[in-house]
C-alpha cells in the first residue's frame, strides 16, 4: 500500500474486502461471470489510482482518476446483481456498497479539483 495516499489505501482495502466476499460465493455457471466482473472492477480502482499517482501529466492524472471513478461505479453495478439474486449476503453487500459510494465521492472531488487547476 502507499502509506501517504489515503484513497489508494481505501480502494485497496475495498478490493480486498470484495475478494473476501467473492470467495464465499458458491461458484456456478451463473455466479462465475458476475463475481469475476465484480472482482475485476473493484481491483481496477486501486490500480488506476496507482497509475494516476505516477501519471506523466495533470491530464494523465485526471484520465486515470476518471477511469478509477468509472470502475468504482461499475463495481456498484456488479455488486448489485449477485446480491439481488441472493448470491451475496445483504449485510456484506451493504458495507461494500457504502464504501464504493464513499470512494466514488472522493474520486469525484479529486477529479473536479484537479480539472479546475487545468489551464484553459
C-alpha positions in Angstrom: 0.0 0.0 0.0 1.0 3.6 -0.5 1.3 5.0 3.0 0.8 8.6 2.0 -2.2 8.0 -0.3 -5.4 7.5 1.7 -7.7 7.0 -1.4 -5.3 4.4 -2.8 -5.2 2.6 0.6 -9.0 2.8 0.9 -9.5 1.4 -2.6 -7.0 -1.4 -1.8 -9.0 -2.3 1.3 -12.2 -2.2 -0.6 -10.8 -4.6 -3.3 -9.5 -6.9 -0.6 -12.9 -6.9 1.1 -14.7 -7.6 -2.2 -12.3 -10.6 -2.8 -13.1 -12.0 0.6 -16.9 -11.7 -0.1 -16.4 -13.2 -3.6 -14.6 -16.2 -2.2 -17.6 -17.1 -0.1 -19.9 -17.2 -3.1 -20.6 -20.7 -4.5 -19.2 -20.8 -8.0 -21.5 -22.0 -10.7 -22.4 -21.0 -14.3 -24.4 -18.0 -13.1 -22.1 -16.7 -10.4 -18.7 -17.1 -12.1 -19.1 -14.3 -14.6 -20.9 -12.0 -12.1 -18.3 -12.4 -9.4 -15.5 -12.2 -11.9 -16.7 -8.8 -13.2 -17.1 -7.6 -9.6 -13.6 -8.6 -8.7 -12.1 -7.1 -11.9 -13.9 -3.7 -11.5 -13.1 -3.4 -7.8 -9.5 -4.3 -8.1 -9.1 -1.9 -11.1 -10.0 1.1 -8.9 -6.7 1.0 -6.9 -4.7 0.0 -10.0 -5.8 3.2 -11.8 -5.3 5.3 -8.7 -1.8 4.0 -8.5 -1.2 4.8 -12.2 -2.7 8.3 -11.6 -0.3 8.9 -8.7 2.6 8.3 -11.1 1.0 10.0 -14.1 3.1 11.8 -16.7 1.0 15.0 -16.5 -2.1 16.5 -14.9 -4.2 15.4 -17.9 -2.9 11.8 -17.5 -3.7 12.0 -13.7 -7.2 13.2 -14.4 -7.7 10.5 -17.0 -6.7 7.7 -14.6 -8.8 9.1 -11.8 -11.7 9.2 -14.2 -11.2 5.6 -15.1 -10.9 4.7 -11.3 -14.2 6.5 -10.8 -15.9 4.6 -13.6 -14.6 1.3 -12.2 -15.9 2.2 -8.8 -19.4 3.0 -10.3 -19.2 -0.3 -12.3 -18.4 -2.1 -9.0 -21.7 -0.9 -7.6 -23.5 -2.4 -10.6 -21.7 -5.8 -10.4 -22.3 -5.9 -6.6 -26.0 -5.3 -7.1 -26.8 -8.2 -9.4 -25.5 -11.1 -7.4 -26.8 -9.5 -4.2 -30.3 -9.0 -5.6 -30.2 -12.6 -7.0 -29.4 -13.9 -3.5 -25.8 -15.0 -4.0 -24.2 -12.3 -1.7 -25.4 -11.7 1.8 -27.2 -8.4 2.1 -25.1 -7.5 5.2 -21.9 -8.0 3.2 -23.2 -6.1 0.2 -24.4 -3.1 2.3 -21.0 -2.4 3.7 -19.3 -2.8 0.3 -21.9 -0.5 -1.3 -21.4 2.1 1.3 -17.6 2.0 0.7 -18.0 2.1 -3.1 -20.2 5.2 -2.8 -17.7 6.9 -0.5 -14.9 6.1 -2.9 -17.0 7.5 -5.7 -17.5 10.7 -3.8 -13.8 11.1 -3.0 -12.7 10.3 -6.6 -15.3 12.8 -8.0 -13.9 15.5 -5.7 -10.4 14.7 -6.7 -11.4 14.8 -10.4 -13.2 18.1 -10.1 -10.5 19.8 -8.1 -7.8 18.6 -10.4 -9.7 19.7 -13.5 -10.3 23.1 -12.1 -6.5 23.6 -11.9 -6.0 22.8 -15.6 -5.2 25.8 -17.7 -8.0 26.8 -20.0 
